[in-house]
Amino acid sequence: MLPIQDALEILKGKWKLPIIVSLSFGSKRFRELAREIPKITDRVLSKELKELETNHLITRTVHDTFPPTVEYEITEHGLSLEKVIMSLKDWGLEHRKKVTEK
């Protein structure tokens, strides 16, 4: 159970997976992420990005520009979640079909 609890602790909440999925299509700046993920507040996005970075799922790069440009990018470790995310998507589709049957 411990590995499952670890995984759920890292990915808990409704925003981490959408952030990871968004970044799996390429690096993005903060504003781009905020636009792609409806209803997430700047404060929550900032907190989630810090947690994902702490867990080595994304990287944060500050470019030497004026004003500074910050980009977020998924790591190889973050990309390893692809199978998990696809399995969740497949299960969700089957579940939706099951509960909407009449």
N, C-alpha and C positions, 0 to 999 in steps of 0.2 A: 504493500500500500504506500510506502514512503515515496517511491519514485513518482507515483501518480499524484500524491499530495504535493510534491515539489513542483511538478508541471502545472497543476491547477493554481498553485500559489503564484507562480510567475506569470501566468496568462489570465488571472482572474480579472473580472470586470468586463464591461461591454466595449471598451475602446482599444485594448491592446491588439486583438486580432485584426480589426480594421486598419490600424496603423501599420502592422506588419504586412498585411496584404497590399496596402497602398505602396509601401516602400519596396515591395517585391517587383514592382514595375519600373523601378529606377529611383535615384536619389531625388529628394525634394526639400524645399525650404519650408520653414514653419508655416507661412501663409498658405502655401500650396496644400499642405496636409490639412490645415484648418478648413479650406474650401472643399476638399475631397471627402471629408468626414462630417456630414451634416450633424448639427446640434451639439458638437463638442465645444466646450468653452476653451479659451486660451489657457486658462489656469490648469484645467484638467489635462489638456494636450501637453503642456509643459511638464507636468508631474509624470504622466505616462511615458513620455520620451525619456526622462531621466531614469525611470525604473527599467525601461527596456535597454538603455545604455548600460546601466549597472549590471544587468544580466547578460551582457555581451550579445544581445540580439540585434542591436543597431549601433552605428557609430555616428558621432557628431563631429563635423569638420568646420572649423572657423577659417574662412579665407581672409587673406590680408588685403582687404579692400576698404574703401570709405564710403558709407558706413560698412562695418564688418558684415560679411555674408556668411550665414551658417547653413550648412546642408546636412541632412540626415540620410543615412544609407543603411540598408540591411546588411548584416554580416553573413559569412558562410554559416555560422552557427544559427542565425535567424532563418536562413534559407532551408536549413534542415527541418523546419516545421512544415514545409510544403506538403508532405505526405499526410501529416496530422490534419492540416487545414482542409485538404481535399477529402479526406475520410469524413471529417465533420460535415462538409458540404453535402457529400453523398448521403450520409445518414439523415441530415436535415431534410433533404428532398424526399427520401423514403418516409420519414416520419410525417411530414406535411401531407403526403399522399394518403398515408394510413389514417390520420385523424380527420381528414376531410372526406373520406369515403362515406357514402350513404347507403 
